[in-house]
């Protein structure tokens, strides 16, 4: 069974950087040809794709976030990480990581507030 668990601070101050980690169990992040994505759900809106990293480490990002986002992987820890810089209240969302859009974490709520 493949499980994904997002973790990170629930509260971030405006202008700071947000860092989230997705820990994958039951499958190596390089074991299959999955693309590991971060997706978020703004309040009252639809899902927003943020970016993806594939098993070779190549990344693609939502152009609207391109200057602020970075996704990386740590194969030794079987983790995929998200960093989003210069956050504002608009980044207050429920954040999900997903493996190939097949496996999903439960999501982690992030609130940007001073």
N, C-alpha and C positions, 0 to 999 in steps of 0.2 A: 504494500500500500504506500503510495507516494503522498507525503504530507508536506505542506508548506506553512511556515509560521513567520509572520511579519513581526518585527519588534523595533522599538525606537521610542523616543520621547513623545509623550502625548501633547506636550505644550512647547511651543517654540516662539521666541520673541520676534517681532518684525525685524527685517533686515538681516537676521541670522541665517545660518545654513541648517537645513533639515537633513538628517541622515537616518535612513531606515535600512534594516537588514532582513533578508528573507532566508531562513534556514530551511533547507530541504532535507527530508529524510525519506528513506525507502528507495532512493534512486540517486545515482551520481549525476551531478549537474552536467557532466560531460558524457554520461553513459548513453544517452540517446540524442538524436538530433533535434532536441527541443530548443526553442527560443524562449528565453526567460524574460518576461515583460513586467513592467510596473504600470498599473492602471489605477486611476483614482475616480472617486465618485463625489462630485461637488454636491452640496445640499440642494435638493430640488432640481437637479439636472441629471443628464445622462452620463454614462461612463466616458472617461477621457483617457485615451491611450497616451502614455507618457514617453515610453521608450522601450527598447529591447536589446538584449545581448544574446548572441548565439554561442554555441559551444566552442567556437574558435576565438571568442572574445571580441568579435566585431559588434559594433553598436550602431543603432539608429535611434533618432530622437524625434519627438513631435517638434516641428519647426517653431511652434509658439513657445517652446521651452528651451530651445537649442542652446541659448547662451547661458542657461542657469543649471542645466541638468547634467549629471554624470552617472552612468551605471557601470558597475564593475562586478567581477566575480572572484571569489577566493575558493579555489578548488580544494585546498587543504581542509577548509572548514565546511565545504559544500554549501556555500552561501552566495547570494547575489545581493548587492547593495545598491542603494539609491542615495544620491546626494543632490539636493536642490538648494541653490544659494539664493540669497536676497529675497527671502520669503515675505509675502504680504498676507493680509487677511484672506485674499482670494485663494491662497493655498491651503486654507482650512478645508480638509476633505477626509474621506475614508480612503485609505491607500491599500491596494491589493498587489500582491505578486502572483504571477501565474506562469505555469510551465506549459508552453504550447497551447495556451488557452484551454487546456484540458484539465490541468490541475490548478486549483486556486487555494490561496490562503484564506483565512477568515477575515482578513482585513484589520487594519489598525487605524484608529482615529487620530488625526493630527489637528490640533487647533493652534492657529497663529494669533497670539495676543500678547500685549504687554502687561 
